[in-house]
Amino acid sequence: MPMIRTPFAPRPEDLPFLRKIAWLVVISAALLIVWRAASLLILVFGSVLGAVVFHAAARLFRRMGIRGEGASLILGILLVLSVVGLIIWLFASQFGYQIRNLGTELPAALAELADNVDDTPLGLTAVAAVRDAIDGAAFRELLGSLSFGVVEIFLNSIIVLVGALFFAASPDVYKRGLVVMTPPGAREKVGIVIEEIALALRLWLVAQLLCMASMGLLVAGGLWLIGVEGWAMLGLLAGLSEFVPYVGPLAAMVPTLALAAPEGGQMIGLVFVVYFAVRMIQTNLITPFVTRSVVSIPPALTLFVILGVGAVFGIYGLFFSAAMLVVAFVGIREIYLRDTLGEEGIEAIPQEVDEDEPQ
């Protein structure tokens, strides 16, 4: 009996083209969802990264002799939260005082700076622009935006913290969920890739902590030598800013220049010299030594990816852009370069040795 063809049934020769159209629609819908839910995805990624931090701290306690996995995880979470709380308290108690003083001293500093550059049209233009920026409705609007931004950052931080606690408490549940969503033939490879990404993030976090510590100490020492007030807090800020490579340290230099402005143009020049010298030491000596066991990503790629992530995901994307690059780099290397193209010459991340896990 011949098969009856409905008027809306596609012809067999059109099926390949229709499949391509369907895939195009699916991919476009996925990109649209990513674009519309960018803020949510950043919070999810931040929670995952926070869980990695908690487990890295827990491993530290296990190496110190704490055998219980639950006890070490609780101690690791308490350690991380204590460090974060201490940093917030230091900024609130010390840096707030500097900001209040800056508000009273900035007009006099601008007047002195104008006297020093009154013979250059470019200098006078810069001073006039700064005066316009801190005077009138524009400055009040900026303060209002900053206040709203602080509240938004606080609320998002709470969401990231709660999500990180959930992910850290039962990571295997979420890992199995990702694995079972893939085809059966690819599940083993996906499990391996997830482990590789987790290891890369853990090693990257350790390297970042070392880079942040060295950056903070070098900047604090240099500012102390030239006599900048609040050098300890400014060094701490510079160290934290190293979490966002290239972009963060530039932003962290702005408060230092503002606090050095009352001392005149010579002090501002010395501040530039300190930050330039520290950046040279950090880039050419410390960072290559610290990151030799982590994925090696070209600096230009890192810079443009950070800027691109910031453009797509906003200010929150900048905080996690470097970690997102590590995840993307490892995923592309394991799934595409090795598994698809068969590039076996690419080196893997050195495996860590955990005394608590069987070899």
N, C-alpha and C positions, 0 to 999 in steps of 0.2 A: 504494500500500500504506500503510495507516494506521500512524503512528508508535506504537510500543509504549511506554507510559509506565510506568516502574518505580515501585514503591510509595513510594520515598524521594525521588523527583524533585519539586522544588517546583513549585507552580502558577505560571503566568506572571504573574498579578496579584500574587503575593507577592514577586517578584524585587526591586522597588524597596525594600521594607521590609527584605529580607534584605541588600541592599547596604549600607543604613544601619547595620544591626547589625554587618556585617563591618568597616565603617570605624570604628565605635565600639570594636570589639575591637582593631583595629590601633592606634588612637590610645591606648587604655588600656595596651596592651602597651608602646608606645613610652615613655609617661610612667613606667611601672613600671621600665623599663630605665634611664631617666634617674635615677630616684630611687635604684635599687639601685647604679648605677654612678656616683654623683655624684662620689666622690673621683677616680675615673679620668678623668671628663670634665674636672674642674678641672685635673688634671695635664696633660691634652692641651691645654687652652686656655692654661695657663701656658707650655707648650712653644711654642705658636704665637706667643704674645706675646714670648717670648724671642727667637724667630727674627726677629720684626719689629725688636726692639732691635738685634740683630746687624747686620741690613741697614741700619738707620738709621745706625749707626756706620760701616758700610762706605761709605755715601754721603758721609759726612763726609770720608773719606780720598780718595774719587774727586774731590770738589770741591777737595781740596788738590793734585791732580795725579797721583794713582795711577790709571793707566788700566786695569790688569788687574782684571777682576771677582773672580777668585779671590784675588789678592793683597790687594785692598781688603777682601774679606770676612774673610780671616785676620787682618788688622790690626784690623778692627773687633771681631772676637771677642776678640782679645788685649786690646784696650782695655777692653771691657766687663768681662772677667774680672779685669783688673788693678784696676779701680775697685772691683768687688765685694770682691775680696780685701783691698784697702786698708781698706775700711769694716769688714770683719770683724776685721781685725787691730787697728784702732783701738778697737773695742768690747771685744775680748778683753783688750787691754793696759791700757786706760784705765778703761773702765766697770766692769770686774771689780774693780778696786781700790776704786772708789766703793761697790760693793755690799758688799764685805768690811767696809769702814768702817761702812757703814750697819748691819750686823748687830751691831756693838759699841756704836754710838752710839744706836741706836733706843730701848733702855730708858730711858736718861737723858733723851732727847728727849720721850718720853711722860710721864715724871714732871714735866718742866718745863711741858709743855703742860697737864697736869692741874692744876698750880698756877695757870696763867693762866685756866683756865675753871672753877675750882672753885665759882664762884658761879652757874653756869648748869646746870640739870639736863640739858639737851640736850648740853652739852659733856662732862659727866661720863659720860653714856651712850655718846657717841662714843668717848671714850678707853677705856672699859671694853670696848667691842666690838673695838677694835683690839688691846688686850691679849689678849683671848681668841683673836683670829685668829692671833697670832704665838706663842702659847704652847701647848705640849702636842702631842698626836698630830695635831690638825688641821693644824698648821703643817708637821709632818714629812710628812704625807700630801700636802700641797700641793707641797712641794719634790720629792717623788717623782713627782708628776704632771708637774711642770715639767720634770724631767729626762727623763722618757719623751717629753714633747712636743718637747724639743730634738732628741732622737735621731730622732723621726719627721719633724720638719721637715728635718733634715739629709738623710735618705734620700730624701724627696720632692724636695728641691732637686736632688739628683744625678739623679733621674729626669727632672725638668724640664729640666735642663741638657743631658743626652744627647738628649732629644727635640728641644730647640731647635736643637742642632747638626745633627741629621738634617733637620729642616724647613728650616733656613737653607741647607744644602748643595744641596738640590734642590727649591726651592719650586714650580717649574712642574709637577713630577710630581704633587704633591698637589693643585694647582689643577686640572690636567686630570682627575684622578680625581673631584673634586667636580663638574666640569662634565659629564662623560660619564654621571654617575648621574642627571642630570635629563633630561626629555623633549627631543627634538631641537629643538623650536620655542622652548624656553626657555633653551637653552644660551648663546646670545649675551648675554642679559640676566643670567644667572647669572655669567658671566665679568666683566661690567661691575660687578656688585654686589660681587664679590670684590675687584676693584681699588679700588672706592670704600671698602670696609671697610679694606683695607690702608693706603690713604692717610689715612683718618680716624684709625686707630690710630697711624700715624707722627706726624701733627700733634698728636694728643693726648699722645703721649709727650714730644714737645718742650715742649709747654705744661706738662706735669706736671713736667718737669725744672726749668723756670724757676720754677714755683711752689714746688717743694721747696727750691730754692736760696735763694729770697727768704725763705721761712719759716724755714729754718735760720739764715740770717744775722740776721734780725730777732730771733728768740728768743735766739740766742747773745749778740747785742749787749745786749738788754734784761736778761738774767740777769747779764751782766758788770757792767752799770751798778749793779745792786742788790747785787752781791757774792756771788752764789751760786757755791759751789765746783763745779768740773766744768762750767762754762758751755759750753765748746766741745763736749763730748760730748753734753750735753743739747740744744744747738742742732742737732747732727747728727741726733740721734734725732727731734727735732721736724720737721726737714726730710724725713727718710725717712717719717715718719708721714703726711705730706701726700699720699702715694700713695693712701691710703684716705681720701677726703674726709670731713670732719665727725667720723667715728668715730675715725680714727687720731690726730689731734691731741689729742683728749680723753684717749685712752689714754696718749699720750706725756707728758702733764702729770703723771701719777701719780708716776713716778720723781723728777721735779723737786720735787714736794711732799714726798716722803719725804726727799730730801737737804736740803731747806730746813727740815724739822721741828726739827732740833737748834738752830736759831737762834731759835725761838720763833714765836708767833703773828703778830708784825709781819712777819717775813720771808715767812711763808706768804701773808699778804695782799698783799705786794708781788709775789709770784709770780703770783697771780691777776690782778693789774693788768697785768703784763707780757703774759701770754697773752691777756687780753682785748683789750689795745691792738693786739697783733700780729694777732689774728684780725680786728679791724675794718679794719686797713690792708690785710690780705690779701684780705678779702672785697669791699671797696668800691673798692679802687684797683688792686691788682696782678692779681688773678685776671681781672676783666673785660678788662683791657688785654691780658693774655697769651693769653686764650682767644678773642679776637675772630675769629680765622680758623678755629676748630674748631667742631664741632657744638655748638649752643647747647641745653643741656638744663636745664630748670627745676630750681632747687636742691631744692625739696620732692620732686620725682620722684627726683632723685639720692639723697637721704637714704633714702627709703623703699625704693627698689630695693636699695641697699646692705644695709639691714637685712634685707630679704627674701631676698637671695642668701645672706647669712650664716646665716639660719635654715634654708635648704634645704641649702646645701653646707658649712656649718660654718665654722670659722675660716679655712680656706684660701680659701673663697669670698670673704671680706672683702678679701683681698689683690688679687683680680682682679675685684671687683664693678664698679668704675668702668669698667674696660676692657670688660667684658661688656655694660655699659649702652650704651657707644658702639657696639659691634657690633650690638646689638639695635636701637638707634635708627636707625642707617644702613640696616640691613636692612629694617625696617618702612617707612622713608621711601621707599626705592628700589623695593621689591617691592609693597607694599600701597598706599601713598599715591599714588605716581606711576604705577606700572604698572597697578594695579587700579582705583583711584578716579580717576586722571587729574588729580591735583592738580599742575599744572605750576608753580604759583607758589612752590613750596618751593625755596629756594636750595640749590644744591649746595655741596660743600666746595671752596674755592679750590684749583685745581690747582697743584702744585709745579712748578718749572722745574728740570730736571736737565740740566746742560751736556753730560753724556755721552749723553743720549738724543735722538734726532731729534725735532724739533717737527712 
